[in-house]
């Protein structure tokens, strides 16, 4: 299955309140503490957030750095056409030092040489060509600068958990195709709003049984995978338009809602495929470190970040450069 293209990523960021690529929740205690530890007390003039999406770490960095002595200009960039202020319903005037630039390739940044004090990225930089991005970072970062990364790797439990059910999800979408059965049910019901007449229609009863038979394996997959939110949302959005109350309100928007459920679940699967492809192997991590060293960065810390009982939610890399101007 193809990965998400720029337009699909743009739609995801603009149409949802998510601040990361897998949902609205991003600031668990461990991640917030990690960034608090790295950024607290820093006196940067300009901070760059790479592949920021809806600005998960840009917002957090602004809270950490600019609450008491607001002087750090924070810029988040992403290759898709992001609009975090409108997507998250926040007012730009409340964040005067926070700026987002969409349609920006982090492999070719639109900034002057030697212009940023530090760069950050959470689950973003690994989606790019790392050799090109590190070279570009070397150009825009000052001779004395810092780099803070949290990246997906093959060893990350996030990657392992997200990808282990990928084949099951693709089977649901491409073979079970229960959304098509709901579209057939929509056609059978038509504009009828009288539930008694709907139930008395033999075609409705037959199609309902087809759907029930397909819901059984879906429910089993949900149970065996600890209630995956994306699959639950797919199922619930389909079912919700066929409750007695929903049918009694008429067919307006029902067909579109079914297609939206299919598209949203399909895009989620594509994001998982993207994640599987971009997660760094041990060899790729070593190459990244070599690339950083080659640009004059020294690695201060390189270790997995844990979250509660989860031992590895990504690899944290802290690097600094202190070269003569």
N, C-alpha and C positions, 0 to 999 in steps of 0.2 A: 504494500500500500504506500502511495506517495506521501512525502512529508508535507506539512503545511507550507503554503507559499506566503509571500509577503501580504497579499490581500487577506488571506485567511487569518494570519496573525493579527493584522490590523482589526479585523472584525471581532476577534476574540477580545482584544484589549479594550476596544471601544464599546462593545455591547455588554460587557460584564463588569461587575464590581470587583473582579479578582485583581489582586496585586502581584500574584505570581502565576505561573502557567498551569497550575493544577488546582486553583481554587482561591477563595477569599482569605483563608487563614495562613498567615505567614510569620507572625511575630510570636512564635512559641518562646518560652523563657530562655532556652539555651541559645537560640539564634540572636535574640535581643541582647542577651548578656555578652555574646561574642562580639557583636558590633559595638556595644557600649564600652567594652574593654579596649577595643582597638581605637575608637574615635574620641572617647571622652578626654577632654583637656587639650585636644589638638588645636593649634592656632593656624589652620590653613587659610590661605587667601582664596584658593579655588580648588574644589573637589569635583572629580568626574566619576559618574556612575555609568558603567559600560553595560550595554544590552539590558536596559533598566525595566523594560515592559511598562507596567503601570506605576513604577517607581517605588517598589517595596522598600528598598534600602535607601533611596533618596529621601523619602519621607522620614524614615527612622534616623538617618544621619542628620537631617535638619533638626529633629527633636533633640538629638544628643549634643550637637555642636552649637546650634544657634538659639538655644533657649535663654541662657543667661547673658551671653555677650555675642549678639548676632552680627558676625562679620564675614562668615564663610559663604562664598557664592558656590552653590551646588548645582551642577548641570547633569541631567540624566539624558542619555542618548539611546536610541533604538532604531533598528533598520525598518521597522513597521511604522505606520502613520499613527503614533500614539497621541492620545489627548487625555492625560491623566487627570487634569483638573476637572474637566467636564465628565469624564467617565466615572470618577469617584465623587463627583458633586462637591468639590472643594473650591474655595475662592482664591484666585491668585494673589489678591491683595493681602490675604492672611499669611502668605508665604513669599515675602518680597525677595528673598535670596535664593529661591528654588525655581529652577527653569528646566523645561523638557524640550528636547529637539527630536522630532521623528524623522523618518526617511533618511536616517544617517547610518552609514556603514562604518562600524568601528574599525574596519581595516583601512579606512581612508577618512580620518577625522577632520572636520572643517575648522581646526583651531591652529593658532600660531605655534611655532616652535617654543619650547621651554616656557609654557604658559600655565601649567597646572602643578599644584603641590603634591597631589595624591590622586589615586584612582581606586575605585572599589568595583566589585562585581559579585553578585550572588546568582549562581546558576545561570550565567549569561555568556561569559567570555568564551566558554567551550563550544558555543554554537558557531563560532567564527573560525577562520583560518588562523591558528594561533601564531604561526611564524610572522604573518603579515601584521596581526594585531599587536604583538609584542614590539615589533619594529616601529609601528606607528605610535604606540605608547611611549617608547623611548624618545621619540621626536617631541611629543607634546608635553611630556612630564619634564619638570625642572631637573637640573643636574643633581640637586639634593631633593629627593622625592621618595614617596612610599607607595606600595601597592598591596591591597588587601583583597584576597580572592576566596570564595567558597564555591567549589566546583563539583559537578557530578563525576563519579568514577565508576568503574566496573564493580568495585568492592562496596559501593554505597548501598545501604539497605533500602534507600528510596528507589534506586534504580532496580535493584533485585525485586522488590515488592511490586513496583509499577509494571515491570515487564513479564513477571511470571504468569500472569493471566491474559497476556496479549492475544495468544492464539484462541482462547475461549471467547474473548470479546469480538475478535474478527469473525469467528464462527457465528456468533449471535447476529452480527450485522450483515454478513454476506451470505449466510446459508439459512439461518432461521428466518431472517427478514420479517420479524413480527410486525414491524411498522407497516409493511405492505398489507398484512392481514387486517390491521386497524384501518387502513385506507379502504379496503374492501368493505369493512363494517360500516364505515362512513357512507359509502356509496349505497349500501343496502338501506340504511336509515333515511338517507336523503334529508328532506326538510321536515319529516315527521317529528312532532314534539309530544304526541300522546304516547306515554310509555306502555300502556296496555296494548295499543296497536303495534308498537315496536316489538313487544315480546311475543305477540301472536304471529309474527312473521316467521315462517319456517326457515327462511334464509338467514335471518338474524340468529336464531337458535343454533343453526349449523355452524355459522361463522364464529359464534361465541365459543363453541366447543373446540374449534381449531385453535383459537387464541389461548384458551385454557391449557391445551396440550403443550403449547410452546412456552407458556409461562412457567410450567413445572421445571424444566431444566434451567431456565433463567433464575428462578428462585433458589435452586440448588447451588448455582454458581455464586449467587449473592451470599448465601450462607457460608459456603466454603472459603470465600475470600474476605471474610470479616466486613461485610456490608460496604462494598466499594461505592462511594458517592456517585460517580459518573454513571454506573450501570443502574443504580437505584433511580437516579433522576430520569434516565431514559425510559425506564419502565413506568414510573409514576406520571410522567408527562403524557405518555400514550394513554394510560388508563383514565387519567383525570377528565379527559374530554368525553368519556363515555359513561359517566355516572348518571343516575336518573335525573339529577338536577341539571347537569350539563346538557343532556339530550333535550330536556324540556325547554331549555333556553334557545334552542335552535342551532343550526349548523354553522353559523358565522364564525370563521376563523378556525374551524376544526381541522380542515385539511391542512392548513398552513401550520397549525400546531404540531401535527403528526410529522410533517416534513422538517420542522425545526428540531424536534426530538431526534430524528435520524441524523440530521446534519451536525448537531451538537455532539452526539455520541461518536460520529465518524471523525470529527475534528479532534476529539479527545484521544481516540485511537491513533490518529496521526501524530499527536503530540508525544504519545508514548513511543511510537516508532522513532520520532526525532530524538527523544531522550536516549533510546537504546543505541542509536547511531553515534551520538556525540559524546556519550560518557567516556572518560579517558581510561585507557588501559595503563598498566604500570609503565609500559614502554613510552606511551604518549606523555605520561607525567614526567618521566625522566627527560624527554625531549623538551618539554615546557621549561623545566628547571634549567636545562642547558641554554635555552634561548634567553631566559631571564639573566643568567650569568653572563652570557655573551653581550648583553646590553648594559652591563655594569651593575646589575642588582645582586645583592647578597641576600640569601634566604635566612630570615630570622627564625621562622617556625614553619613546619610542614607536618601536619598531623590531621587525622580524621576528627570531625566534630561529632559529638554524641548528643542524643536527645532522649532523656529519660532512660528507658530500657533499650532504646535503639542505639547500638554502639557506633554506627557510622551513617551520618546523613549527608556526608560530603567531605571533601578534602579542603582544609583551610591552609592557605599559603600566605605568609606574610613576608614581604620583601622590601628592602630599602636600597637606595642608591645615594652615594655621597661622592660625587665627582667634582673636580674643579671646573668652574665655569669657563 
